Amino acid sequence: MAMSNNMTNLINLIELRLGTEPLNLPEEIAKNKWGEWISNYTLRSFSRFFGNRIPYTFDTSRMSQDREGFYLIDENIVPGNIEILGVQDIPWDDPYAFGVENPGWYDVGSSPYGFFNNNLNYSFDQIAAIQGSADRQSLFSSGIYIDFKPPNKIKLQTVSGEYMNKTNIKTFKVNLMIKHSDNLLTIEPTKMESFEEFAIVDIATFLYNYLKYFDGLETVFVNTNLRIDDLQTVAQRRPDLIQEFKDSFVGADNYNQPIMYTMN
């Protein structure tokens, strides 16, 4: 069964919740404008807290570099019509995060999970040698991390100040945080209730801010009573929702913004 257009379903839901169907709204705030508002404002705000994460491989040969060693992220080289909101991290569970030419670079070729085989019976001398090797690797490993400068500058750097030109890394993967798709299919089903409520509040805010200037207007032809108090009540919930997002977007239930990172 083909997927329905979730944006259309959302707009119909908002109309039912706000009860605006009987109203003859002006063209400037008509129902066919709501999808554009949701995409430009509501979806972007929601994505800043619960964004869509995608992995992307950057090829430094296709990127311009400034004097500080930063490469510029060109949104045109990333497939699809997307809006990059930020860079999360290197996908450390991917052994080819630094290109096929450097498999397991960050773990000296032993795989991203370390080296262990419980089918072998190690002697004391072997255990001591393995521990000594691990200590030596740890001593001389300077680590690597992403240095990101908004809105579109990125470089890989070690704690000792080296960056890609000195580590021979030509390609590398990072997890990009991007705005959710306009069809809303990239939003997790468990978060759709929160997004739907947020969209209802935003549309109520836009409608109220427009209609409040015409409520109670008296002319020789008509006396307007738009009964927009309900819209105002819904619109006033926006600061509370934003605070809820701020309180919960870093947590165990947000896969893209976990509560804890484990550093090796």
C-alpha positions as CSV (number, residue, x, y, z in Angstrom):
1,M,0.0,0.0,0.0
2,A,1.4,3.3,-1.0
3,M,2.3,5.8,1.7
4,S,-0.1,8.7,2.0
5,N,1.1,12.3,2.1
6,N,1.6,12.8,5.8
7,M,1.6,16.6,5.4
8,T,-1.9,16.6,4.0
9,N,-3.1,14.3,6.8
10,L,-1.5,16.7,9.4
11,I,-3.2,19.8,7.9
12,N,-6.5,18.0,8.0
13,L,-5.9,17.1,11.6
14,I,-5.1,20.7,12.5
15,E,-8.2,21.9,10.9
16,L,-10.3,19.4,12.9
17,R,-8.6,20.2,16.2
18,L,-8.9,24.0,15.7
19,G,-12.4,23.9,14.3
20,T,-11.6,26.3,11.4
21,E,-13.4,24.3,8.7
22,P,-16.6,26.4,8.8
23,L,-14.6,29.7,8.6
24,N,-14.1,31.4,5.3
25,L,-10.5,32.3,5.9
26,P,-8.8,35.0,3.8
27,E,-6.4,33.8,1.1
28,E,-3.4,35.0,3.1
29,I,-4.1,32.5,5.9
30,A,-6.1,29.9,4.0
31,K,-5.6,26.2,4.6
32,N,-3.5,25.8,1.5
33,K,-0.9,28.1,3.1
34,W,-0.4,26.0,6.2
35,G,1.9,23.4,4.7
36,E,4.4,26.1,3.7
37,W,4.3,27.6,7.3
38,I,4.9,24.1,8.8
39,S,7.8,23.4,6.5
40,N,9.5,26.8,6.9
41,Y,9.0,27.3,10.7
42,T,7.5,24.4,12.6
43,L,9.5,21.6,11.0
44,R,12.8,23.6,11.2
45,S,12.3,24.4,14.9
46,F,11.4,20.8,15.7
47,S,14.4,19.5,13.8
48,R,16.7,21.6,16.0
49,F,15.7,19.4,18.9
50,F,14.9,16.1,17.2
51,G,16.7,16.2,13.9
52,N,17.1,13.7,11.1
53,R,20.5,12.1,11.2
54,I,22.2,10.8,8.0
55,P,25.7,9.5,7.5
56,Y,27.7,11.2,4.7
57,T,31.2,10.5,3.3
58,F,33.2,13.7,2.5
59,D,35.9,13.6,-0.1
60,T,38.5,16.3,0.6
61,S,39.6,16.4,-3.0
62,R,36.2,17.9,-3.8
63,M,36.2,20.4,-0.9
64,S,37.9,23.8,-0.7
65,Q,40.1,24.5,2.4
66,D,40.9,27.7,4.2
67,R,44.2,28.7,5.9
68,E,43.2,27.1,9.3
69,G,42.7,23.7,7.7
70,F,38.9,23.9,7.7
71,Y,37.0,22.4,4.8
72,L,33.8,24.0,3.6
73,I,30.7,21.9,3.5
74,D,28.9,22.5,0.2
75,E,25.2,21.5,0.5
76,N,25.2,21.0,-3.2
77,I,27.5,18.0,-3.0
78,V,25.2,16.2,-0.5
79,P,22.5,14.3,-2.4
80,G,18.9,15.5,-2.1
81,N,17.3,18.8,-1.3
82,I,18.3,19.0,2.3
83,E,19.1,21.7,4.9
84,I,22.1,20.9,7.1
85,L,21.6,22.0,10.7
86,G,24.8,20.7,12.1
87,V,27.4,18.0,12.4
88,Q,27.0,15.3,15.1
89,D,30.0,13.1,15.2
90,I,32.1,10.5,13.4
91,P,30.2,7.1,13.2
92,W,32.6,5.3,15.4
93,D,30.9,1.9,14.9
94,D,31.8,2.1,11.2
95,P,35.3,0.5,10.5
96,Y,35.5,2.6,7.3
97,A,34.7,5.9,8.9
98,F,38.0,7.2,7.6
99,G,37.8,5.7,4.1
100,V,38.5,2.3,2.6
101,E,42.2,3.2,2.5
102,N,42.2,3.5,6.3
103,P,40.1,0.6,7.7
104,G,40.0,0.7,11.5
105,W,42.4,3.7,11.5
106,Y,41.3,4.7,15.0
107,D,42.0,1.3,16.4
108,V,45.2,0.3,14.7
109,G,43.5,-2.2,12.4
110,S,42.0,-4.4,15.1
111,S,38.4,-3.4,14.4
112,P,36.3,-0.7,16.2
113,Y,35.4,-3.1,19.0
114,G,39.0,-4.0,20.1
115,F,40.6,-7.5,20.0
116,F,39.3,-10.5,22.0
117,N,39.1,-14.2,21.5
118,N,37.8,-16.3,24.4
119,N,38.6,-19.5,22.6
120,L,42.4,-19.1,23.3
121,N,44.0,-20.0,26.6
122,Y,46.4,-17.2,27.3
123,S,49.4,-17.6,29.5
124,F,50.4,-15.0,32.1
125,D,53.2,-13.8,29.8
126,Q,50.8,-13.5,26.9
127,I,48.3,-11.5,29.0
128,A,51.2,-9.2,30.2
129,A,52.4,-8.7,26.6
130,I,48.9,-7.9,25.3
131,Q,48.3,-5.4,28.2
132,G,51.7,-3.8,27.5
133,S,50.8,-3.5,23.8
134,A,47.5,-1.9,24.7
135,D,49.3,0.5,27.1
136,R,51.7,1.5,24.4
137,Q,49.0,2.1,21.8
138,S,47.1,4.2,24.3
139,L,50.2,6.2,25.2
140,F,50.9,7.2,21.6
141,S,47.3,7.5,20.4
142,S,46.4,11.2,20.2
143,G,42.8,10.5,19.3
144,I,40.8,12.3,16.7
145,Y,37.7,14.5,16.8
146,I,35.6,16.8,14.7
147,D,36.2,20.5,14.9
148,F,33.0,22.1,13.5
149,K,32.4,25.8,13.0
150,P,28.9,26.9,12.0
151,P,27.5,27.1,9.5
152,N,29.6,25.0,7.2
153,K,33.3,24.5,8.2
154,I,34.7,21.2,9.4
155,K,38.0,19.5,9.9
156,L,39.3,16.4,11.6
157,Q,41.8,17.2,14.3
158,T,43.8,15.3,17.0
159,V,44.4,16.5,20.5
160,S,48.0,17.2,19.5
161,G,46.9,19.7,16.9
162,E,47.4,17.5,13.8
163,Y,44.6,17.6,11.2
164,M,43.8,15.7,8.0
165,N,46.8,16.9,5.9
166,K,49.1,15.2,8.4
167,T,47.1,12.1,9.1
168,N,46.7,11.0,5.4
169,I,42.9,10.8,5.7
170,K,41.5,11.6,2.3
171,T,37.8,10.6,2.9
172,F,35.9,10.5,6.1
173,K,32.3,9.9,7.3
174,V,30.3,12.1,9.6
175,N,26.7,12.1,10.9
176,L,25.0,15.1,9.6
177,M,21.9,16.6,11.4
178,I,19.5,17.8,8.8
179,K,15.9,19.2,8.7
180,H,13.2,16.6,8.5
181,S,11.7,15.9,5.1
182,D,8.6,17.9,4.2
183,N,6.6,14.7,3.8
184,L,7.2,14.0,7.5
185,L,8.2,10.4,6.9
186,T,11.6,10.9,8.5
187,I,10.0,11.7,11.9
188,E,9.9,8.7,14.2
189,P,6.3,7.5,14.9
190,T,6.9,7.8,18.6
191,K,7.6,11.5,18.2
192,M,4.8,12.3,15.8
193,E,2.3,13.1,18.6
194,S,4.7,15.8,19.9
195,F,5.2,17.2,16.4
196,E,1.5,17.2,15.7
197,E,0.8,19.1,18.9
198,F,3.6,21.5,18.0
199,A,2.2,22.1,14.5
200,I,-1.3,22.7,15.9
201,V,0.1,25.3,18.3
202,D,2.1,27.0,15.6
203,I,-0.9,27.2,13.1
204,A,-3.1,28.6,15.9
205,T,-0.4,31.2,16.6
206,F,-0.2,32.3,13.0
207,L,-4.0,32.5,12.7
208,Y,-4.4,34.3,15.9
209,N,-1.7,36.9,15.1
210,Y,-3.5,37.7,11.9
211,L,-7.1,37.6,13.0
212,K,-6.7,39.5,16.3
213,Y,-6.5,42.8,14.3
214,F,-10.0,42.2,12.9
215,D,-11.8,40.9,16.0
216,G,-14.3,43.4,17.3
217,L,-13.9,45.7,14.4
218,E,-17.0,47.9,13.9
219,T,-17.9,49.6,10.7
220,V,-21.2,50.9,9.2
221,F,-21.5,47.7,7.4
222,V,-20.6,45.0,9.9
223,N,-19.6,44.3,13.5
224,T,-17.0,41.4,13.6
225,N,-16.9,38.9,16.4
226,L,-14.4,36.2,15.4
227,R,-14.4,34.3,18.7
228,I,-10.6,33.8,18.6
229,D,-10.1,33.2,22.3
230,D,-9.7,29.5,21.7
231,L,-6.9,30.1,19.2
232,Q,-5.2,32.3,21.7
233,T,-5.5,29.6,24.4
234,V,-3.8,27.1,22.0
235,A,-1.2,29.5,20.9
236,Q,-0.1,30.3,24.5
237,R,1.1,26.6,24.9
238,R,4.1,27.2,22.6
239,P,6.6,28.3,25.2
240,D,5.7,25.3,27.3
241,L,6.3,22.9,24.4
242,I,9.6,24.5,23.6
243,Q,10.7,24.1,27.2
244,E,9.6,20.4,27.1
245,F,11.8,19.9,24.0
246,K,14.7,21.6,25.8
247,D,14.3,19.4,28.8
248,S,14.0,16.1,26.9
249,F,16.0,16.4,23.7
250,V,19.2,15.2,25.4
251,G,18.3,11.8,26.8
252,A,18.2,8.1,26.4
253,D,15.1,8.2,24.2
254,N,16.6,10.6,21.7
255,Y,18.8,8.4,19.5
256,N,20.4,11.4,17.7
257,Q,21.3,13.2,20.9
258,P,22.2,10.5,23.5
259,I,22.6,11.3,27.2
260,M,26.0,9.8,27.3
261,Y,29.0,9.3,25.0
262,T,31.6,6.6,25.7
263,M,35.0,7.7,24.7
264,N,37.9,5.2,24.1
